[in-house]
Amino acid sequence: MFPRIAAARLDAAKAIALCALASFFVSIAQVPLPAQVPLPLMTPRVDTLWTHLASARDFVEYQACDLGGDEPTLVAAVTANSSVRQRGQKLVVYDIRTGDSLRSLETGHVSSIRDVVFAGNGRSLATAEAGRIKLWHWPEMRLRREFTGSAEALPHVLLSHDGCHLYSNIDGVMYDTDRGDTLWRFITVFTATKARPMMTPDERFIATVRTSYLGARDVGVLLDASTGIITDIFHGGRGQDQIASIAVSDDARYVAVTRLPELGVPPRGGSCVIYDRDGDSVVRVIELNGDPDTDGMRCRFLPSNAGLLLYRNVTADHIGDYLYPVNNGEPYAVWWPFFEQRFTRDWLHQFGVNGRHAWVGTFTLPRAGVSLALDQYAFICVDDAGMLHVRGLDDRYDMAFIEIDSYDGRQCMQTEAQVVNGACTANVSALHGPMYISVTHGGRVVLRTPYMIP
């Protein structure tokens, strides 16, 4: 009798062990590996708030714009008509909710203003024409500094969040705006390029284009924003010698370089090449076909590296734009109401000007379970209820410390979370927009990454 009981107990123990082993493998299967599962897309939606058609009585056309300020407004540069041209180029300020014109400002620029840029804190505004950049106190519109350079480049400007540093692609110079000093100069010879430079939110890197009068092919470069030293060079793929656009992801891991199709009959295809700096490799090549006679092709990475927006800037037969996964997968078609798209730093608004039109819309990234790898098997995601989930942590440590900061360095949240079965949660429903999320566990930071909280 006793041997039978022992055998029954042994069989029961085996059954329990097999069930536990099965549960273990099921739990592993529920944790996606970062190398096997691409990040899901966050498909954007644009709702137009208003559009404005320029009157020929007031001015001819819009040239550039930006949206910012303590109380955000759209500031658009316009070319005045002949009756007021002697007064120079103007800025027109619009209410972003209604489209009402709030005021008109004289700038003293003598040629078309080609770029308008707000500092992140909304206290400074830069306006740029060929060969000249003016920095203003905003909203007083009081001149703060003036910088001059080559008149042969299309001017594009970058401003630091506090407005204390200004990068000009006219001569590849970083300025100290308080003292007016040149901090560094990017050694290059610029020609007219339509590729707008970009700065990462932490202001560590600048992505721009190196061009030459000597007929050499453009290359994309990533600069150390503190020194101007080139950290990486990106040659791009096939297409025209001139690079149409360059983009860098918020964490500076990915860089995209776009070339338009070459001129000819039939036109030869262009390309957008996505580079992974961590892996020192090309992760995706997107072939671009169609009419090369356009003003350009723009690209921009979504927060959390959830996709690459690739859109054309044309004035007539607009055939659609696309949202691509960074690594692989089919694109999603995206339709924009107008052609020259720009985005606010918090990704809440999309805006632009094109010829006689100015417009503002809301830009929505629907909440999605976007997961990012911490170490090898750990992930974070935000669910529909606004709960941040961290899983795959080490069970030896009971607590995790979660810190969330805005892109401008403002601390938005600090909390401790109990770790149970390698996972913890935190309520982030009160937060919205692009943030930096930091998770400290076991005495070390296991995650520090930009993340979009929809």
Backbone hydrogen bonds in HBPLUS format (Angstrom, degrees):
<---DONOR---> <-ACCEPTOR-->    atom                        ^
c    i                          cat <-CA-CA->   ^        H-A-AA   ^      H-
h    n   atom  resd res      DA  || num        DHA   H-A  angle D-A-AA Bond
n    s   type  num  typ     dist DA aas  dist angle  dist       angle   num
A0004-ARG N   A0001-MET O   3.06 MM   3  5.25 118.9  2.45  99.2 114.3     1
A0005-ILE N   A0001-MET O   3.07 MM   4  6.47 155.2  2.14 152.6 159.6     2
A0006-ALA N   A0002-PHE O   2.92 MM   4  6.16 162.3  1.95 154.9 160.0     3
A0007-ALA N   A0003-PRO O   2.83 MM   4  6.03 154.2  1.89 144.1 151.5     4
A0008-ALA N   A0004-ARG O   2.83 MM   4  6.09 155.9  1.89 146.9 153.9     5
A0009-ARG N   A0005-ILE O   2.82 MM   4  6.07 161.5  1.86 150.5 155.8     6
A0010-LEU N   A0006-ALA O   2.85 MM   4  6.08 151.8  1.93 144.3 152.5     7
A0011-ASP N   A0007-ALA O   2.82 MM   4  6.13 156.8  1.88 149.3 155.4     8
A0012-ALA N   A0008-ALA O   2.87 MM   4  6.14 156.6  1.93 149.1 155.9     9
A0013-ALA N   A0009-ARG O   2.86 MM   4  6.10 155.8  1.92 147.1 153.8    10
A0014-LYS N   A0010-LEU O   2.87 MM   4  6.13 155.1  1.93 147.7 154.6    11
A0015-ALA N   A0011-ASP O   2.91 MM   4  6.17 156.3  1.96 146.7 153.3    12
A0016-ILE N   A0012-ALA O   2.89 MM   4  6.18 158.6  1.94 151.1 156.6    13
A0017-ALA N   A0013-ALA O   2.89 MM   4  6.09 159.5  1.93 148.1 154.0    14
A0018-LEU N   A0014-LYS O   2.81 MM   4  6.07 156.8  1.86 150.6 157.1    15
A0019-CYS N   A0015-ALA O   2.92 MM   4  6.15 156.8  1.98 147.4 153.7    16
A0020-ALA N   A0016-ILE O   2.89 MM   4  6.12 158.8  1.93 149.4 155.5    17
A0021-LEU N   A0017-ALA O   2.83 MM   4  6.06 156.5  1.89 146.6 153.5    18
A0022-ALA N   A0018-LEU O   2.82 MM   4  6.03 155.4  1.88 146.0 153.2    19
A0023-SER N   A0019-CYS O   2.82 MM   4  6.07 158.5  1.87 148.3 154.4    20
A0024-PHE N   A0020-ALA O   2.88 MM   4  6.11 148.9  1.97 143.9 152.8    21
A0025-PHE N   A0021-LEU O   2.99 MM   4  6.33 158.9  2.04 150.1 154.4    22
A0026-VAL N   A0022-ALA O   2.88 MM   4  6.12 153.3  1.95 148.8 157.1    23
A0027-SER N   A0023-SER O   2.87 MM   4  6.07 155.4  1.93 146.2 152.6    24
A0028-ILE N   A0024-PHE O   2.98 MM   4  6.29 148.7  2.08 143.4 152.1    25
A0029-ALA N   A0025-PHE O   2.88 MM   4  6.09 155.1  1.94 143.8 151.0    26
A0030-GLN N   A0026-VAL O   3.06 MM   4  6.33 132.0  2.30 139.3 151.7    27
A0031-VAL N   A0028-ILE O   3.02 MM   3  5.38 157.3  2.07 110.3 117.5    28
A0036-GLN N   A0033-LEU O   3.05 MM   3  5.43 148.3  2.16 110.6 120.0    29
A0037-VAL N   A0033-LEU O   3.19 MM   4  6.29 154.0  2.26 165.6 171.7    30
A0045-ARG N   A0364-THR O   2.87 MM 319  5.11 143.4  2.00 140.3 151.3    31
A0364-THR N   A0045-ARG O   2.90 MM 319  5.11 165.8  1.92 153.4 157.7    32
A0047-ASP N   A0362-THR O   3.09 MM 315  5.25 157.7  2.14 142.2 149.3    33
A0362-THR N   A0047-ASP O   2.86 MM 315  5.25 153.8  1.92 150.4 148.1    34
A0049-LEU N   A0360-VAL O   2.81 MM 311  5.68 154.8  1.88 137.8 146.2    35
A0050-TRP N   A0360-VAL O   3.33 MM 310  5.84 156.9  2.39 154.0 156.9    36
A0360-VAL N   A0050-TRP O   3.20 MM 310  5.84 156.0  2.26 157.3 161.3    37
A0052-HIS N   A0358-ALA O   2.74 MM 306  5.17 150.4  1.82 157.2 161.8    38
A0358-ALA N   A0052-HIS O   3.00 MM 306  5.17 144.7  2.13 141.0 150.6    39
A0054-ALA N   A0356-ARG O   2.67 MM 302  4.86 166.3  1.68 149.5 154.5    40
A0058-ASP N   A0055-SER O   3.11 MM   3  5.53 137.9  2.30 107.5 117.6    41
A0059-PHE N   A0055-SER O   3.15 MM   4  6.34 170.9  2.16 172.5 169.7    42
A0060-VAL N   A0079-THR O   2.87 MM  19  5.75 155.3  1.93 169.5 176.1    43
A0079-THR N   A0061-GLU O   3.01 MM  18  5.71 163.0  2.04 164.5 169.6    44
A0062-TYR N   A0355-GLY O   2.59 MM 293  5.37 164.0  1.62 168.1 163.3    45
A0063-GLN N   A0077-ALA O   2.80 MM  14  5.47 166.4  1.82 156.2 155.2    46
A0077-ALA N   A0064-ALA O   2.81 MM  13  5.30 166.6  1.82 150.0 154.5    47
A0066-ASP N   A0075-VAL O   3.10 MM   9  5.61 143.4  2.24 142.1 153.0    48
A0075-VAL N   A0066-ASP O   2.94 MM   9  5.61 172.0  1.94 174.8 173.2    49
A0068-GLY N   A0073-THR O   3.14 MM   5  5.70 153.9  2.21 156.4 156.2    50
A0073-THR N   A0068-GLY O   2.98 MM   5  5.70 154.8  2.05 148.0 147.2    51
A0074-LEU N   A0094-TYR O   3.03 MM  20  5.08 159.7  2.08 143.9 148.0    52
A0094-TYR N   A0074-LEU O   2.82 MM  20  5.08 160.4  1.85 149.3 156.1    53
A0076-ALA N   A0092-VAL O   2.94 MM  16  5.30 172.6  1.95 154.6 155.0    54
A0092-VAL N   A0076-ALA O   2.82 MM  16  5.30 162.1  1.85 154.0 159.5    55
A0078-VAL N   A0090-LYS O   3.02 MM  12  5.57 164.8  2.04 148.4 152.0    56
A0090-LYS N   A0078-VAL O   3.44 MM  12  5.57 156.6  2.50 154.0 155.9    57
A0084-VAL N   A0081-ASN O   3.07 MM   3  5.87 152.0  2.15 123.5 130.3    58
A0085-ARG N   A0081-ASN O   2.95 MM   4  5.70 112.3  2.42 147.2 163.1    59
A0087-ARG N   A0084-VAL O   2.97 MM   3  5.64 157.3  2.02 119.8 126.5    60
A0088-GLY N   A0085-ARG O   2.93 MM   3  5.44 164.4  1.95 121.2 124.1    61
A0089-GLN N   A0109-HIS O   3.30 MM  20  5.57 157.5  2.36 137.1 143.5    62
A0091-LEU N   A0105-LEU O   2.87 MM  14  5.00 153.0  1.94 143.8 151.7    63
A0105-LEU N   A0091-LEU O   2.75 MM  14  5.00 164.3  1.78 152.4 157.5    64
A0093-VAL N   A0103-ARG O   2.96 MM  10  5.44 172.5  1.97 165.1 166.1    65
A0102-LEU N   A0093-VAL O   2.70 MM   9  5.46 165.8  1.72 154.7 159.4    66
A0095-ASP N   A0100-ASP O   2.90 MM   5  5.34 158.5  1.95 151.2 157.8    67
A0099-GLY N   A0095-ASP O   2.78 MM   4  5.02 147.7  1.88 139.3 148.7    68
A0114-ARG N   A0128-ALA O   2.73 MM  14  5.84 142.4  1.87 155.5 167.1    69
A0128-ALA N   A0115-ASP O   2.99 MM  13  5.17 150.7  2.08 151.0 152.0    70
A0117-VAL N   A0126-ALA O   2.95 MM   9  5.16 160.6  1.98 148.2 153.2    71
A0126-ALA N   A0117-VAL O   2.79 MM   9  5.16 167.3  1.81 155.3 159.7    72
A0119-ALA N   A0124-SER O   3.02 MM   5  5.35 158.5  2.07 144.8 142.9    73
A0122-GLY N   A0119-ALA O   2.96 MM   3  5.34 161.0  2.00 115.4 121.3    74
A0121-ASN N   A0161-HIS O   2.94 MM  40  5.64 147.4  2.05 152.5 146.6    75
A0138-TRP N   A0123-ARG O   2.92 MM  15  4.94 171.9  1.93 129.1 127.2    76
A0125-LEU N   A0136-TRP O   3.01 MM  11  5.12 153.2  2.09 139.5 145.2    77
A0136-TRP N   A0125-LEU O   2.73 MM  11  5.12 167.5  1.74 157.0 161.5    78
A0127-THR N   A0134-LYS O   2.88 MM   7  5.32 158.6  1.93 153.4 160.7    79
A0134-LYS N   A0127-THR O   2.83 MM   7  5.32 168.1  1.84 163.1 167.1    80
A0129-GLU N   A0132-ARG O   2.85 MM   3  5.32 164.5  1.88 163.6 168.6    81
A0132-ARG N   A0129-GLU O   3.09 MM   3  5.32 173.1  2.10 126.1 127.9    82
A0149-GLY N   A0131-GLY O   2.99 MM  18  4.65 153.2  2.06 120.6 121.6    83
A0133-ILE N   A0147-PHE O   2.77 MM  14  5.09 159.8  1.81 156.7 159.3    84
A0147-PHE N   A0133-ILE O   2.82 MM  14  5.09 164.9  1.84 151.7 157.0    85
A0135-LEU N   A0145-ARG O   2.87 MM  10  5.06 172.4  1.88 150.4 149.7    86
A0144-ARG N   A0135-LEU O   2.65 MM   9  5.37 162.2  1.68 158.1 158.1    87
A0145-ARG N   A0135-LEU O   3.20 MM  10  5.06 154.8  2.26 129.3 134.8    88
A0137-HIS N   A0142-ARG O   2.78 MM   5  5.10 165.1  1.80 146.9 151.3    89
A0141-MET N   A0137-HIS O   2.66 MM   4  5.29 130.4  1.90 148.2 161.1    90
A0142-ARG N   A0137-HIS O   3.33 MM   5  5.10 141.3  2.49 127.1 135.1    91
A0169-ASN N   A0156-HIS O   3.15 MM  13  5.67 169.8  2.16 162.1 164.0    92
A0158-LEU N   A0167-TYR O   2.91 MM   9  5.00 152.6  1.98 145.1 151.3    93
A0167-TYR N   A0158-LEU O   2.84 MM   9  5.00 161.8  1.88 144.6 150.8    94
A0160-SER N   A0165-HIS O   2.97 MM   5  5.35 158.8  2.02 156.3 157.0    95
A0163-GLY N   A0160-SER O   3.02 MM   3  5.03 152.2  2.10 103.1 112.0    96
A0177-THR N   A0164-CYS O   2.92 MM  13  5.08 157.8  1.97 128.9 134.0    97
A0166-LEU N   A0175-TYR O   3.11 MM   9  5.15 155.6  2.17 135.4 142.5    98
A0175-TYR N   A0166-LEU O   2.75 MM   9  5.15 168.9  1.76 151.7 155.0    99
A0168-SER N   A0173-VAL O   2.91 MM   5  5.44 162.6  1.94 158.5 163.6   100
A0172-GLY N   A0168-SER O   3.01 MM   4  5.61 118.3  2.40 129.3 146.3   101
A0173-VAL N   A0168-SER O   3.05 MM   5  5.44 141.8  2.20 149.3 155.6   102
A0186-PHE N   A0172-GLY O   2.60 MM  14  4.89 171.3  1.61 163.0 163.1   103
A0174-MET N   A0184-TRP O   2.98 MM  10  5.49 167.0  2.00 158.5 160.3   104
A0183-LEU N   A0174-MET O   2.76 MM   9  5.52 155.1  1.82 154.9 162.7   105
A0176-ASP N   A0181-ASP O   2.82 MM   5  5.20 163.1  1.84 153.5 158.5   106
A0180-GLY N   A0176-ASP O   2.65 MM   4  5.32 137.8  1.82 146.0 160.1   107
A0198-MET N   A0207-ALA O   2.92 MM   9  5.17 154.8  1.99 145.1 153.3   108
A0207-ALA N   A0198-MET O   2.76 MM   9  5.17 157.8  1.81 152.4 159.5   109
A0200-THR N   A0205-PHE O   3.09 MM   5  5.66 157.4  2.14 147.2 153.2   110
A0203-GLU N   A0200-THR O   2.77 MM   3  5.14 159.5  1.82 119.8 125.5   111
A0225-ALA N   A0204-ARG O   2.86 MM  21  5.25 166.8  1.88 133.9 135.1   112
A0206-ILE N   A0223-LEU O   2.98 MM  17  5.04 150.8  2.06 137.4 144.8   113
A0223-LEU N   A0206-ILE O   2.73 MM  17  5.04 171.2  1.74 153.6 155.5   114
A0208-THR N   A0221-VAL O   3.01 MM  13  5.57 163.5  2.04 157.2 162.5   115
A0221-VAL N   A0208-THR O   2.90 MM  13  5.57 169.3  1.91 153.2 154.3   116
A0210-ARG N   A0219-VAL O   2.85 MM   9  5.46 172.2  1.86 173.0 174.0   117
A0219-VAL N   A0210-ARG O   3.23 MM   9  5.46 156.4  2.29 145.6 152.7   118
A0218-ASP N   A0241-ASP O   3.06 MM  23  5.81 149.9  2.16 134.0 143.1   119
A0220-GLY N   A0234-PHE O   2.75 MM  14  4.80 158.5  1.80 163.3 155.7   120
A0234-PHE N   A0220-GLY O   2.69 MM  14  4.80 165.3  1.71 149.9 149.5   121
A0222-LEU N   A0232-ASP O   3.01 MM  10  5.23 154.8  2.08 146.5 147.1   122
A0231-THR N   A0222-LEU O   2.76 MM   9  5.65 171.6  1.77 167.9 170.9   123
A0224-ASP N   A0229-ILE O   2.86 MM   5  5.38 159.0  1.91 150.3 156.6   124
A0227-THR N   A0224-ASP O   3.15 MM   3  5.58 143.3  2.29 110.6 120.1   125
A0228-GLY N   A0224-ASP O   2.66 MM   4  5.17 161.9  1.69 165.0 166.5   126
A0240-GLN N   A0260-LEU O   2.86 MM  20  5.65 156.9  1.91 158.6 166.2   127
A0244-ALA N   A0258-THR O   2.81 MM  14  5.55 144.7  1.93 146.4 155.7   128
A0258-THR N   A0245-SER O   2.99 MM  13  5.26 167.6  2.01 160.4 158.3   129
A0247-ALA N   A0256-ALA O   2.98 MM   9  5.14 152.5  2.06 143.9 149.9   130
A0256-ALA N   A0247-ALA O   2.87 MM   9  5.14 159.6  1.91 143.0 149.3   131
A0249-SER N   A0254-TYR O   2.93 MM   5  5.33 160.5  1.96 151.9 153.9   132
A0252-ALA N   A0249-SER O   2.89 MM   3  4.97 160.4  1.93 111.2 117.0   133
A0277-ARG N   A0253-ARG O   2.74 MM  24  5.20 170.5  1.75 169.9 166.7   134
A0255-VAL N   A0275-TYR O   3.11 MM  20  5.19 149.5  2.21 133.2 141.6   135
A0275-TYR N   A0255-VAL O   2.76 MM  20  5.19 171.0  1.76 158.8 161.8   136
A0257-VAL N   A0273-VAL O   2.98 MM  16  5.37 155.3  2.04 146.4 153.5   137
A0273-VAL N   A0257-VAL O   2.92 MM  16  5.37 159.9  1.96 151.3 151.9   138
A0259-ARG N   A0271-SER O   2.82 MM  12  5.41 164.5  1.84 165.2 170.2   139
A0271-SER N   A0259-ARG O   3.04 MM  12  5.41 143.4  2.18 133.8 144.7   140
A0262-GLU N   A0268-ARG O   2.79 MM   6  5.06 127.0  2.08 134.0 147.5   141
A0270-GLY N   A0288-LEU O   2.61 MM  18  4.66 153.3  1.67 156.7 157.3   142
A0288-LEU N   A0270-GLY O   2.91 MM  18  4.66 175.4  1.91 119.2 117.8   143
A0272-CYS N   A0286-ILE O   2.83 MM  14  5.01 143.5  1.97 142.0 152.6   144
A0286-ILE N   A0272-CYS O   2.80 MM  14  5.01 171.8  1.81 151.1 154.0   145
A0274-ILE N   A0284-ARG O   2.86 MM  10  5.20 173.5  1.86 161.1 162.3   146
A0283-VAL N   A0274-ILE O   2.93 MM   9  5.82 153.3  2.00 152.3 161.0   147
A0276-ASP N   A0281-SER O   2.79 MM   5  5.40 172.4  1.80 167.0 169.1   148
A0280-ASP N   A0276-ASP O   2.82 MM   4  5.68 110.8  2.30 135.6 154.4   149
A0281-SER N   A0276-ASP O   3.15 MM   5  5.40 156.8  2.20 142.2 148.5   150
A0294-THR N   A0292-PRO O   2.92 MM   2  5.67 136.5  2.11 103.4  91.1   151
A0295-ASP N   A0313-ASN O   3.30 MM  18  5.68 139.8  2.47 166.8 172.9   152
A0313-ASN N   A0296-GLY O   2.95 MM  17  5.43 151.8  2.03 162.8 154.5   153
A0298-ARG N   A0311-TYR O   2.71 MM  13  5.28 162.7  1.73 176.6 170.7   154
A0311-TYR N   A0298-ARG O   2.91 MM  13  5.28 159.0  1.96 143.7 150.6   155
A0300-ARG N   A0309-LEU O   2.93 MM   9  5.20 143.7  2.06 141.6 150.2   156
A0309-LEU N   A0300-ARG O   2.78 MM   9  5.20 163.7  1.80 162.7 157.0   157
A0302-LEU N   A0307-GLY O   2.88 MM   5  5.44 171.5  1.89 155.3 156.5   158
A0305-ASN N   A0302-LEU O   3.24 MM   3  5.60 132.1  2.49 137.4 134.8   159
A0306-ALA N   A0303-PRO O   3.33 MM   3  6.29 158.4  2.38 124.1 125.5   160
A0308-LEU N   A0324-TYR O   2.69 MM  16  5.05 153.1  1.76 147.0 156.7   161
A0324-TYR N   A0308-LEU O   2.87 MM  16  5.05 169.0  1.89 145.4 144.6   162
A0310-LEU N   A0322-TYR O   2.89 MM  12  5.44 168.9  1.90 172.6 172.8   163
A0322-TYR N   A0310-LEU O   3.06 MM  12  5.44 175.6  2.06 158.6 159.2   164
A0318-HIS N   A0316-ALA O   2.83 MM   2  5.74 130.4  2.08 112.7  97.1   165
A0321-ASP N   A0334-VAL O   3.10 MM  13  5.15 156.8  2.15 162.1 164.6   166
A0334-VAL N   A0321-ASP O   2.80 MM  13  5.15 168.5  1.82 137.2 136.7   167
A0323-LEU N   A0332-TYR O   2.86 MM   9  5.10 154.3  1.93 146.9 155.5   168
A0332-TYR N   A0323-LEU O   2.93 MM   9  5.10 161.2  1.97 141.7 146.3   169
A0342-ARG N   A0351-PHE O   2.84 MM   9  5.37 139.0  2.01 157.5 167.8   170
A0351-PHE N   A0342-ARG O   2.93 MM   9  5.37 157.3  1.98 141.3 147.9   171
A0344-THR N   A0349-HIS O   3.07 MM   5  5.56 160.6  2.11 150.3 152.1   172
A0347-TRP N   A0344-THR O   2.98 MM   3  5.13 161.5  2.01 110.0 115.4   173
A0363-PHE N   A0348-LEU O   2.89 MM  15  5.08 170.3  1.90 120.7 122.6   174
A0350-GLN N   A0361-GLY O   2.84 MM  11  5.19 164.2  1.86 142.9 147.5   175
A0361-GLY N   A0350-GLN O   2.74 MM  11  5.19 154.6  1.80 168.8 170.0   176
A0352-GLY N   A0359-TRP O   3.18 MM   7  5.71 149.7  2.28 153.6 150.8   177
A0359-TRP N   A0352-GLY O   3.03 MM   7  5.71 152.2  2.11 167.8 169.4   178
A0354-ASN N   A0357-HIS O   2.87 MM   3  5.27 158.2  1.91 148.4 152.1   179
A0357-HIS N   A0354-ASN O   3.07 MM   3  5.27 168.3  2.08 123.7 126.5   180
A0370-VAL N   A0368-ALA O   2.86 MM   2  5.58 134.1  2.07 106.9  92.7   181
A0374-LEU N   A0378-ALA O   2.76 MM   4  5.07 156.8  1.81 132.1 135.3   182
A0379-PHE N   A0391-ARG O   2.93 MM  12  5.48 147.7  2.04 139.1 149.2   183
A0391-ARG N   A0379-PHE O   2.97 MM  12  5.48 165.0  1.99 157.2 161.9   184
A0381-CYS N   A0389-HIS O   3.03 MM   8  5.37 138.6  2.20 140.7 150.5   185
A0389-HIS N   A0381-CYS O   2.79 MM   8  5.37 172.3  1.79 168.6 171.4   186
A0383-ASP N   A0387-MET O   3.07 MM   4  5.56 159.4  2.11 146.5 148.4   187
A0386-GLY N   A0383-ASP O   3.04 MM   3  5.50 164.4  2.07 117.2 120.5   188
A0428-VAL N   A0386-GLY O   2.85 MM  42  5.44 156.4  1.90 167.0 174.9   189
A0388-LEU N   A0426-ALA O   2.70 MM  38  5.10 166.7  1.71 170.0 165.9   190
A0426-ALA N   A0388-LEU O   2.95 MM  38  5.10 138.8  2.12 138.6 148.7   191
A0390-VAL N   A0424-CYS O   2.89 MM  34  5.30 171.1  1.90 163.1 161.9   192
A0424-CYS N   A0390-VAL O   2.79 MM  34  5.30 150.8  1.87 152.4 161.2   193
A0392-GLY N   A0422-GLY O   2.81 MM  30  5.14 117.0  2.21 134.9 153.1   194
A0393-LEU N   A0422-GLY O   2.74 MM  29  4.36 160.2  1.78 136.6 131.7   195
A0397-TYR N   A0394-ASP O   3.33 MM   3  6.17 171.0  2.34 122.1 124.4   196
A0419-VAL N   A0398-ASP O   2.66 MM  21  5.09 168.6  1.67 158.2 154.0   197
A0400-ALA N   A0417-ALA O   2.95 MM  17  5.30 151.7  2.04 149.3 158.2   198
A0417-ALA N   A0400-ALA O   2.85 MM  17  5.30 159.4  1.89 156.7 163.1   199
A0401-PHE N   A0440-THR O   2.88 MM  39  5.03 168.3  1.89 152.8 155.8   200
A0440-THR N   A0401-PHE O   2.84 MM  39  5.03 167.5  1.86 151.5 155.8   201
A0402-ILE N   A0415-THR O   2.82 MM  13  5.38 169.6  1.83 172.2 173.4   202
A0415-THR N   A0402-ILE O   2.96 MM  13  5.38 154.7  2.02 155.2 161.8   203
A0403-GLU N   A0438-SER O   2.89 MM  35  5.11 165.6  1.91 153.2 157.2   204
A0438-SER N   A0403-GLU O   2.82 MM  35  5.11 160.3  1.85 161.1 165.7   205
A0404-ILE N   A0413-MET O   2.88 MM   9  5.07 166.0  1.89 147.4 149.5   206
A0412-CYS N   A0404-ILE O   2.89 MM   8  5.63 153.9  1.95 147.1 154.9   207
A0413-MET N   A0404-ILE O   3.10 MM   9  5.07 141.9  2.25 150.0 147.7   208
A0405-ASP N   A0436-TYR O   2.92 MM  31  5.13 158.2  1.97 146.9 153.1   209
A0436-TYR N   A0405-ASP O   2.75 MM  31  5.13 165.0  1.77 156.2 160.1   210
A0406-SER N   A0410-ARG O   2.81 MM   4  5.22 164.4  1.84 152.0 155.7   211
A0409-GLY N   A0406-SER O   3.02 MM   3  5.39 159.0  2.06 116.7 118.5   212
A0420-VAL N   A0423-ALA O   2.86 MM   3  5.38 160.3  1.90 161.2 158.2   213
A0423-ALA N   A0420-VAL O   3.08 MM   3  5.38 149.7  2.18 107.8 116.6   214
A0431-LEU N   A0428-VAL O   3.00 MM   3  5.51 164.5  2.02 118.9 124.0   215
A0433-GLY N   A0453-ILE O   2.70 MM  20  5.10 153.1  1.77 151.0 149.0   216
A0453-ILE N   A0433-GLY O   2.97 MM  20  5.10 176.0  1.97 131.5 131.4   217
A0435-MET N   A0451-TYR O   2.83 MM  16  5.36 163.7  1.85 149.2 154.4   218
A0451-TYR N   A0435-MET O   2.73 MM  16  5.36 151.8  1.80 155.7 160.2   219
A0437-ILE N   A0449-THR O   3.00 MM  12  5.67 164.6  2.02 164.3 160.5   220
A0449-THR N   A0437-ILE O   3.16 MM  12  5.67 159.0  2.20 148.2 152.5   221
A0439-VAL N   A0447-LEU O   3.03 MM   8  5.13 152.6  2.11 132.8 138.8   222
A0446-VAL N   A0439-VAL O   2.84 MM   7  5.81 146.9  1.95 156.9 167.7   223
A0441-HIS N   A0444-ARG O   2.86 MM   3  5.60 158.4  1.90 163.7 157.7   224
A0444-ARG N   A0441-HIS O   3.41 MM   3  5.60 158.6  2.46 103.8 109.7   225
